[in-house]
């Protein structure tokens, strides 16, 4: 098995593990949000176009085998994206490709590896969704938010 295939399989397994853990923890989490929550006011934006969300977004998402993954996502007005994923204390990967817009959901598709990720556009942020385009719930829900750092 080549290193590239191994990397792709490991990424998929890591992502599915994180989603499974999130789903499992969702049953234990309090469904209500406090008014002082970090994501208070982060409401979905409807019928977006590239000029509404083009820019650079950053956040740290959960990981199964390290303290987290620092994600930097650059969305261009030209239909292209670039995402850097730094596995804290480990490797850094660059993923490039194209994106599509459907309502208020952006779907990124990599040019080089099997990697499709869905994000919901919110005011000043992108919320990473699961493979069924549903919001991750539970105590880790706020960890899947990438905040706008620089407008494009």
Backbone as a chain_set.jsonl record, in Angstrom:
{"seq": "XXXXXXXXXXXXXXXXXXXXXXXXXXXXXXXXXXXXXXXXXXXXXXXXXXXXXXXXXXXXXXXXXXXXXXXXXXXXXXXXXXXXXXXXXXXXXXXXXXXXXXXXXXXXXXXXXXXXXXXXXXXXXXXXXXXXXXXXXXXXXXXXXXXXXXXX", "coords": {"N": [[0.856, -1.167, 0.0], [0.605, 2.18, -0.881], [2.06, 5.205, 0.481], [0.426, 7.401, 0.1], [-2.165, 6.264, -0.265], [-2.443, 5.054, 2.222], [-2.423, 7.347, 3.86], [-4.831, 8.586, 2.997], [-6.754, 6.656, 3.764], [-6.334, 6.646, 6.537], [-7.054, 9.3, 7.182], [-9.779, 9.287, 6.573], [-10.704, 7.337, 8.388], [-10.009, 8.626, 10.793], [-11.632, 10.927, 10.681], [-14.2, 9.738, 10.644], [-14.112, 8.475, 13.133], [-13.975, 10.69, 14.854], [-16.464, 11.849, 14.299], [-18.147, 9.791, 15.173], [-17.538, 9.73, 17.911], [-18.424, 12.278, 18.591], [-21.167, 11.997, 18.103], [-21.796, 10.058, 19.972], [-21.24, 11.408, 22.365], [-23.129, 13.358, 22.185], [-25.544, 12.437, 23.163], [-25.181, 12.649, 25.857], [-24.876, 15.288, 26.356], [-25.96, 18.585, 27.342], [-28.72, 19.95, 25.81], [-29.511, 22.622, 25.625], [-28.28, 25.993, 25.134], [-26.217, 28.297, 26.718], [-26.764, 31.809, 27.193], [-24.376, 33.187, 27.069], [-22.791, 31.727, 25.391], [-20.097, 30.81, 23.184], [-20.885, 30.665, 20.553], [-23.203, 32.082, 20.375], [-25.482, 33.989, 18.562], [-24.487, 33.145, 16.163], [-25.898, 32.551, 13.495], [-27.367, 30.663, 10.809], [-26.775, 31.651, 7.434], [-28.771, 32.445, 4.717], [-29.088, 31.404, 1.254], [-26.455, 32.01, -0.061], [-23.716, 33.672, -1.764], [-20.512, 33.588, -3.419], [-19.146, 36.008, -2.829], [-20.183, 36.645, -0.36], [-18.937, 35.084, 1.573], [-16.241, 34.704, 0.989], [-12.875, 34.413, 2.002], [-10.539, 34.029, 4.769], [-10.619, 31.473, 7.112], [-10.32, 30.225, 10.43], [-9.678, 27.688, 12.9], [-9.681, 25.238, 15.561], [-10.111, 21.882, 15.387], [-11.468, 18.831, 16.829], [-9.388, 15.901, 17.371], [-8.533, 12.435, 17.044], [-6.073, 11.309, 17.711], [-4.268, 13.227, 18.601], [-3.756, 16.469, 20.229], [-5.452, 18.152, 18.767], [-6.599, 19.583, 15.612], [-5.304, 22.144, 13.872], [-6.93, 24.221, 11.738], [-6.84, 25.989, 8.73], [-8.674, 27.658, 6.473], [-8.983, 28.814, 3.293], [-11.11, 30.514, 1.276], [-11.793, 31.256, -1.998], [-13.061, 33.755, -4.304], [-13.237, 32.696, -6.751], [-14.148, 30.095, -6.897], [-12.382, 28.271, -5.883], [-10.546, 26.591, -3.254], [-8.306, 26.457, -0.415], [-6.971, 24.484, 2.042], [-5.292, 24.171, 5.073], [-4.151, 21.759, 7.264], [-3.024, 21.289, 10.383], [-1.875, 18.842, 12.308], [-1.649, 18.859, 15.578], [1.487, 18.752, 17.019], [2.296, 16.896, 15.227], [2.091, 16.075, 11.794], [1.648, 18.38, 8.991], [-0.765, 19.179, 6.54], [-1.606, 20.111, 3.208], [-4.449, 20.905, 1.429], [-6.06, 21.288, -1.587], [-8.561, 22.517, -3.861], [-11.821, 22.614, -5.367], [-14.967, 24.335, -4.778], [-18.493, 24.071, -4.162], [-21.692, 25.684, -3.996], [-24.646, 25.307, -2.214], [-27.582, 26.465, -1.377], [-27.174, 27.43, 1.843], [-24.894, 26.023, 2.259], [-21.55, 25.134, 1.83], [-19.61, 23.044, -0.162], [-16.594, 21.479, -0.183], [-14.266, 20.042, -2.415], [-11.519, 18.055, -2.849], [-8.658, 18.311, -5.032], [-6.734, 16.353, -5.104], [-6.815, 14.282, -3.106], [-9.126, 11.881, -1.673], [-11.491, 13.666, -0.441], [-14.073, 15.308, 0.822], [-15.747, 17.961, 2.19], [-18.272, 19.51, 4.125], [-19.629, 22.71, 4.841], [-21.54, 24.956, 6.791], [-22.636, 28.179, 6.142], [-22.354, 30.805, 8.354], [-22.956, 33.819, 10.241], [-20.053, 35.48, 10.017], [-18.574, 33.129, 10.233], [-17.789, 29.655, 9.478], [-19.399, 26.619, 9.796], [-18.385, 23.388, 10.307], [-19.813, 20.51, 8.923], [-21.303, 17.205, 9.263], [-20.918, 14.182, 7.256], [-23.457, 13.839, 6.23], [-24.366, 16.353, 5.92], [-25.258, 17.521, 8.255], [-25.374, 19.305, 11.361], [-22.82, 18.887, 13.769], [-23.475, 17.725, 16.976], [-23.682, 18.077, 20.582], [-21.171, 18.073, 23.225], [-18.88, 18.747, 21.84], [-19.658, 20.348, 19.77], [-19.202, 23.156, 19.378], [-16.564, 23.132, 18.715], [-16.294, 22.672, 16.052], [-16.353, 24.949, 14.563], [-15.229, 27.344, 12.335], [-13.745, 30.417, 12.391], [-14.103, 33.601, 10.805], [-11.241, 35.222, 9.76], [-10.027, 36.884, 7.971], [-11.453, 38.859, 5.566], [-12.237, 38.097, 2.189]], "CA": [[0.0, 0.0, 0.0], [1.432, 3.38, -0.949], [1.9, 6.154, 1.578], [-0.734, 8.255, -0.214], [-3.383, 5.504, 0.035], [-2.482, 4.912, 3.678], [-2.83, 8.661, 4.385], [-6.26, 8.777, 2.696], [-7.53, 5.746, 4.61], [-6.214, 7.108, 7.918], [-7.848, 10.534, 7.306], [-11.19, 8.902, 6.591], [-10.953, 6.68, 9.671], [-9.925, 9.643, 11.837], [-12.826, 11.767, 10.583], [-15.348, 8.941, 11.075], [-13.984, 8.279, 14.579], [-14.349, 11.95, 15.508], [-17.909, 12.002, 14.177], [-18.766, 8.798, 16.044], [-17.371, 10.203, 19.282], [-19.331, 13.425, 18.753], [-22.539, 11.488, 18.175], [-21.931, 9.368, 21.243], [-21.27, 12.412, 23.422], [-24.323, 14.19, 22.024], [-26.591, 11.908, 24.029], [-24.889, 13.039, 27.238], [-24.726, 16.741, 26.449], [-27.13, 19.424, 27.564], [-29.135, 20.48, 24.514], [-29.653, 24.073, 25.664], [-27.061, 26.785, 25.09], [-26.256, 29.473, 27.57], [-26.732, 33.06, 26.442], [-22.988, 33.605, 26.916], [-22.067, 30.755, 24.585], [-19.213, 31.354, 22.159], [-21.542, 30.698, 19.246], [-24.445, 32.843, 20.422], [-25.546, 34.938, 17.452], [-23.998, 32.513, 14.948], [-27.068, 32.017, 12.822], [-27.135, 30.338, 9.407], [-27.058, 32.662, 6.424], [-29.48, 31.772, 3.626], [-28.829, 31.724, -0.148], [-25.208, 32.753, -0.118], [-22.907, 33.681, -2.977], [-19.095, 33.586, -3.05], [-18.718, 37.279, -2.243], [-20.668, 36.713, 1.018], [-18.126, 34.324, 2.523], [-14.842, 34.561, 0.581], [-11.947, 34.877, 3.017], [-9.748, 33.036, 5.488], [-11.271, 31.015, 8.337], [-9.425, 29.395, 11.237], [-10.206, 27.071, 14.102], [-9.05, 23.973, 15.953], [-11.141, 20.847, 15.482], [-11.015, 17.666, 17.605], [-8.669, 14.818, 16.694], [-8.51, 11.212, 17.846], [-4.731, 10.882, 18.123], [-3.428, 14.359, 18.988], [-4.581, 17.452, 20.946], [-6.404, 18.809, 17.878], [-6.135, 19.891, 14.261], [-5.44, 23.555, 13.519], [-7.402, 24.298, 10.356], [-6.909, 27.295, 8.084], [-9.412, 27.451, 5.226], [-9.056, 30.01, 2.455], [-12.139, 30.37, 0.242], [-11.666, 32.31, -2.992], [-14.254, 34.136, -5.072], [-13.118, 32.017, -8.039], [-14.598, 28.708, -6.808], [-11.291, 27.419, -5.41], [-10.229, 26.688, -1.837], [-7.06, 25.89, 0.063], [-7.106, 24.186, 3.472], [-4.117, 23.633, 5.747], [-4.5, 21.039, 8.482], [-1.847, 21.001, 11.198], [-2.153, 17.914, 13.395], [-0.794, 19.433, 16.609], [2.556, 17.856, 17.436], [2.534, 15.895, 14.179], [2.269, 16.572, 10.436], [0.779, 19.403, 8.407], [-1.169, 18.807, 5.191], [-2.245, 21.138, 2.393], [-5.479, 20.34, 0.558], [-6.577, 22.295, -2.507], [-9.607, 22.012, -4.729], [-12.906, 23.503, -5.754], [-16.128, 24.246, -3.905], [-19.81, 24.377, -4.717], [-22.601, 26.309, -3.037], [-26.022, 24.836, -2.286], [-28.297, 27.151, -0.296], [-26.193, 28.035, 2.74], [-23.864, 25.019, 2.503], [-20.412, 25.077, 0.916], [-19.013, 21.72, -0.207], [-15.258, 21.51, -0.77], [-13.832, 18.771, -2.992], [-10.083, 18.121, -3.088], [-8.132, 17.939, -6.347], [-5.715, 15.311, -5.041], [-7.147, 13.152, -2.232], [-10.559, 11.692, -1.472], [-11.773, 14.564, 0.673], [-15.207, 16.199, 0.615], [-16.162, 18.5, 3.481], [-19.405, 20.426, 4.037], [-19.641, 23.787, 5.825], [-22.7, 25.845, 6.752], [-22.24, 29.583, 6.272], [-22.975, 31.533, 9.45], [-22.442, 35.189, 10.312], [-18.666, 35.551, 10.459], [-17.986, 31.816, 10.502], [-18.224, 28.465, 8.748], [-19.555, 25.487, 10.705], [-18.135, 22.117, 9.646], [-20.937, 19.587, 9.068], [-20.935, 15.809, 9.054], [-21.029, 13.745, 5.859], [-24.857, 13.968, 5.827], [-24.625, 17.798, 5.936], [-25.946, 17.868, 9.502], [-24.503, 19.902, 12.365], [-22.337, 18.034, 14.842], [-24.103, 18.164, 18.222], [-23.045, 17.601, 21.802], [-20.21, 18.954, 23.88], [-17.84, 19.151, 20.891], [-20.269, 21.081, 18.661], [-18.556, 24.455, 19.157], [-15.207, 22.912, 18.215], [-16.331, 22.532, 14.599], [-16.613, 26.281, 14.032], [-14.079, 28.079, 11.836], [-14.118, 31.837, 12.441], [-13.543, 34.468, 9.76], [-10.075, 35.968, 10.209], [-9.729, 37.892, 6.96], [-12.455, 38.887, 4.486], [-11.589, 37.979, 0.881]], "C": [[0.905, 1.234, 0.0], [1.132, 4.3, 0.231], [0.666, 7.022, 1.355], [-2.046, 7.54, 0.12], [-3.547, 5.341, 1.535], [-2.963, 6.212, 4.316], [-4.324, 8.884, 4.172], [-7.131, 7.905, 3.608], [-7.501, 6.222, 6.054], [-7.035, 8.379, 8.145], [-9.333, 10.207, 7.411], [-11.543, 8.251, 7.928], [-10.928, 7.677, 10.827], [-11.183, 10.502, 11.848], [-14.054, 10.997, 11.073], [-15.306, 8.681, 12.579], [-14.411, 9.521, 15.339], [-15.861, 12.156, 15.444], [-18.645, 11.025, 15.088], [-18.689, 9.209, 17.499], [-18.315, 11.368, 19.553], [-20.77, 12.962, 18.902], [-22.787, 10.805, 19.512], [-22.05, 10.369, 22.399], [-22.516, 13.288, 23.351], [-25.447, 13.723, 22.933], [-26.411, 12.32, 25.472], [-24.904, 14.546, 27.429], [-26.056, 17.429, 26.714], [-27.492, 20.077, 26.237], [-29.242, 21.993, 24.493], [-28.308, 24.757, 25.614], [-27.239, 27.988, 25.99], [-26.187, 30.721, 26.708], [-25.307, 33.524, 26.19], [-22.166, 32.661, 26.068], [-21.235, 31.447, 23.518], [-19.924, 31.516, 20.826], [-22.88, 31.413, 19.281], [-24.412, 33.878, 19.311], [-25.024, 34.366, 16.148], [-25.172, 31.823, 14.266], [-26.732, 31.688, 11.377], [-27.522, 31.501, 8.498], [-27.682, 31.934, 5.246], [-29.025, 32.276, 2.259], [-27.594, 32.597, -0.325], [-24.597, 32.719, -1.509], [-21.464, 33.884, -2.539], [-18.656, 34.881, -2.385], [-19.171, 37.429, -0.791], [-19.707, 36.072, 2.008], [-16.672, 34.155, 2.125], [-13.94, 35.137, 1.664], [-11.181, 33.728, 3.643], [-10.424, 32.754, 6.823], [-10.298, 30.116, 9.099], [-10.145, 28.851, 12.459], [-9.421, 25.809, 14.408], [-10.16, 22.956, 16.18], [-10.582, 19.651, 16.256], [-10.282, 16.647, 16.729], [-8.603, 13.62, 17.629], [-7.131, 10.906, 18.411], [-3.758, 12.017, 18.427], [-4.34, 15.407, 19.638], [-5.617, 18.178, 20.074], [-5.784, 19.044, 16.515], [-6.393, 21.376, 14.03], [-5.781, 23.633, 12.035], [-7.406, 25.753, 9.907], [-7.527, 27.057, 6.713], [-9.535, 28.767, 4.486], [-10.029, 29.738, 1.312], [-12.022, 31.55, -0.72], [-12.992, 32.612, -3.672], [-14.328, 33.385, -6.396], [-13.551, 30.557, -8.019], [-13.528, 27.744, -6.338], [-11.088, 27.632, -3.918], [-8.858, 26.094, -1.575], [-7.21, 25.699, 1.568], [-5.801, 23.593, 3.989], [-4.586, 22.992, 7.037], [-3.212, 20.681, 9.206], [-2.279, 20.11, 12.356], [-1.156, 18.276, 14.503], [0.209, 18.387, 17.108], [2.913, 16.815, 16.394], [2.721, 16.595, 12.841], [1.284, 17.673, 10.065], [0.497, 19.011, 6.967], [-1.838, 19.988, 4.506], [-3.208, 20.447, 1.439], [-6.029, 21.481, -0.287], [-7.659, 21.68, -3.368], [-10.619, 23.074, -5.078], [-14.042, 23.383, -4.738], [-17.388, 24.564, -4.687], [-20.659, 24.97, -3.6], [-23.996, 25.759, -3.278], [-26.798, 25.426, -1.129], [-27.301, 27.865, 0.579], [-25.082, 27.039, 3.107], [-22.811, 25.069, 1.397], [-19.87, 23.653, 0.992], [-17.667, 21.838, -0.904], [-14.888, 20.12, -1.238], [-12.367, 18.927, -3.381], [-9.727, 17.707, -4.514], [-7.283, 16.674, -6.289], [-6.063, 14.101, -4.179], [-8.667, 13.032, -2.132], [-10.94, 12.492, -0.231], [-12.888, 15.525, 0.277], [-15.679, 16.644, 1.988], [-17.269, 19.518, 3.248], [-19.315, 21.444, 5.17], [-20.938, 24.572, 5.674], [-22.195, 27.262, 6.99], [-23.053, 30.213, 7.393], [-22.406, 32.949, 9.451], [-21.032, 35.187, 10.876], [-18.004, 34.222, 10.719], [-18.493, 30.775, 9.504], [-18.288, 27.333, 9.76], [-19.37, 24.199, 9.908], [-19.294, 21.169, 9.957], [-20.453, 18.156, 8.897], [-21.18, 15.422, 7.592], [-22.461, 13.789, 5.33], [-25.317, 15.427, 5.815], [-25.442, 18.234, 7.148], [-24.921, 18.404, 10.489], [-24.088, 18.851, 13.393], [-22.922, 18.591, 16.136], [-23.321, 17.636, 19.413], [-21.996, 18.563, 22.304], [-19.092, 19.426, 22.949], [-18.368, 20.029, 19.761], [-19.557, 22.393, 18.349], [-17.142, 24.311, 18.598], [-15.154, 22.768, 16.694], [-16.645, 23.85, 13.9], [-15.302, 26.917, 13.603], [-14.489, 29.537, 11.729], [-13.393, 32.621, 11.353], [-12.431, 35.31, 10.355], [-9.803, 37.128, 9.269], [-10.732, 37.792, 5.834], [-11.735, 38.896, 3.15], [-12.18, 38.852, -0.173]], "O": [[1.85, 1.32, 0.783], [0.096, 4.186, 0.885], [-0.054, 7.343, 2.301], [-2.94, 8.136, 0.72], [-4.651, 5.472, 2.064], [-3.811, 6.191, 5.209], [-5.012, 9.331, 5.09], [-8.128, 8.375, 4.155], [-8.53, 6.206, 6.729], [-7.654, 8.523, 9.199], [-10.051, 10.777, 8.233], [-12.565, 8.578, 8.53], [-11.744, 7.578, 11.743], [-11.739, 10.773, 12.912], [-14.86, 11.536, 11.831], [-16.349, 8.667, 13.232], [-15.12, 9.433, 16.342], [-16.471, 12.589, 16.422], [-19.648, 11.382, 15.705], [-19.658, 9.057, 18.243], [-18.934, 11.439, 20.615], [-21.508, 13.481, 19.739], [-23.853, 10.953, 20.109], [-22.869, 10.188, 23.3], [-22.911, 13.891, 24.349], [-26.226, 14.541, 23.422], [-27.376, 12.343, 26.236], [-24.941, 15.024, 28.562], [-27.123, 16.928, 26.36], [-26.637, 20.7, 25.607], [-29.078, 22.598, 23.434], [-27.299, 24.173, 26.007], [-28.298, 28.615, 26.009], [-25.617, 30.697, 25.617], [-25.052, 34.194, 25.19], [-20.942, 32.787, 26.029], [-21.596, 32.51, 23.012], [-19.593, 32.414, 20.053], [-23.626, 31.357, 18.305], [-23.41, 34.572, 19.142], [-25.106, 35.031, 15.115], [-25.393, 30.627, 14.459], [-25.898, 32.361, 10.772], [-28.475, 32.233, 8.768], [-27.166, 30.901, 4.819], [-28.626, 33.433, 2.118], [-27.686, 33.768, -0.692], [-24.917, 31.855, -2.324], [-21.214, 34.306, -1.41], [-17.855, 34.843, -1.451], [-18.615, 38.247, -0.058], [-19.665, 36.476, 3.171], [-15.919, 33.515, 2.859], [-14.203, 36.22, 2.187], [-11.169, 32.61, 3.128], [-10.759, 33.674, 7.57], [-9.549, 29.345, 8.499], [-11.081, 29.457, 12.98], [-8.597, 25.367, 13.608], [-11.026, 23.134, 17.036], [-9.367, 19.475, 16.334], [-10.52, 16.545, 15.526], [-8.617, 13.77, 18.851], [-7.024, 10.306, 19.48], [-2.55, 11.791, 18.502], [-5.562, 15.26, 19.608], [-6.565, 18.758, 20.605], [-4.612, 18.749, 16.285], [-7.541, 21.82, 13.994], [-5.02, 23.17, 11.185], [-7.906, 26.633, 10.607], [-6.965, 26.336, 5.889], [-10.122, 29.723, 4.994], [-9.806, 28.851, 0.488], [-12.136, 32.705, -0.31], [-13.927, 31.814, -3.617], [-15.348, 33.425, -7.084], [-13.353, 29.844, -9.002], [-13.728, 26.53, -6.381], [-11.405, 28.692, -3.378], [-8.318, 25.34, -2.384], [-7.539, 26.643, 2.287], [-5.27, 22.638, 3.421], [-5.326, 23.599, 7.811], [-2.411, 19.883, 8.72], [-2.964, 20.562, 13.274], [0.041, 18.023, 14.372], [-0.163, 17.301, 17.552], [3.744, 15.943, 16.647], [3.431, 17.597, 12.758], [0.255, 17.873, 10.71], [1.393, 18.566, 6.25], [-2.547, 20.768, 5.141], [-2.83, 19.516, 0.728], [-6.419, 22.521, 0.243], [-7.679, 20.468, -3.583], [-10.323, 24.269, -5.087], [-14.075, 22.448, -3.939], [-17.356, 25.23, -5.722], [-20.378, 24.78, -2.417], [-24.477, 25.745, -4.412], [-26.687, 24.939, -0.004], [-26.644, 28.804, 0.131], [-24.416, 27.191, 4.131], [-23.126, 25.05, 0.207], [-19.691, 23.113, 2.084], [-17.593, 22.241, -2.064], [-15.157, 19.133, -0.554], [-12.014, 19.823, -4.149], [-10.397, 16.872, -5.121], [-7.122, 15.991, -7.3], [-5.639, 12.989, -4.497], [-9.398, 13.965, -2.464], [-10.732, 12.041, 0.895], [-12.671, 16.446, -0.51], [-15.976, 15.816, 2.849], [-17.217, 20.295, 2.294], [-18.975, 21.104, 6.303], [-21.386, 24.824, 4.556], [-21.427, 27.513, 7.919], [-24.283, 30.164, 7.386], [-21.459, 33.231, 8.718], [-20.83, 34.926, 12.062], [-16.96, 34.181, 11.369], [-19.476, 30.985, 8.794], [-17.332, 27.111, 10.504], [-20.102, 23.943, 8.952], [-19.707, 21.04, 11.11], [-19.334, 17.919, 8.442], [-21.603, 16.255, 6.79], [-22.669, 13.777, 4.117], [-26.512, 15.705, 5.713], [-26.216, 19.189, 7.08], [-23.753, 18.016, 10.463], [-24.9, 18.034, 13.828], [-22.869, 19.799, 16.369], [-22.4, 16.834, 19.253], [-21.929, 19.715, 21.876], [-18.423, 20.415, 23.25], [-17.602, 20.417, 18.878], [-19.33, 22.709, 17.181], [-16.587, 25.272, 18.065], [-14.068, 22.745, 16.115], [-17.144, 23.86, 12.775], [-14.368, 27.023, 14.398], [-15.466, 29.863, 11.055], [-12.239, 32.347, 11.025], [-12.64, 36.026, 11.334], [-9.403, 38.211, 9.696], [-10.851, 36.74, 5.205], [-10.745, 39.607, 2.979], [-11.719, 38.84, -1.315]]}, "num_chains": 1, "name": "protein.A"}
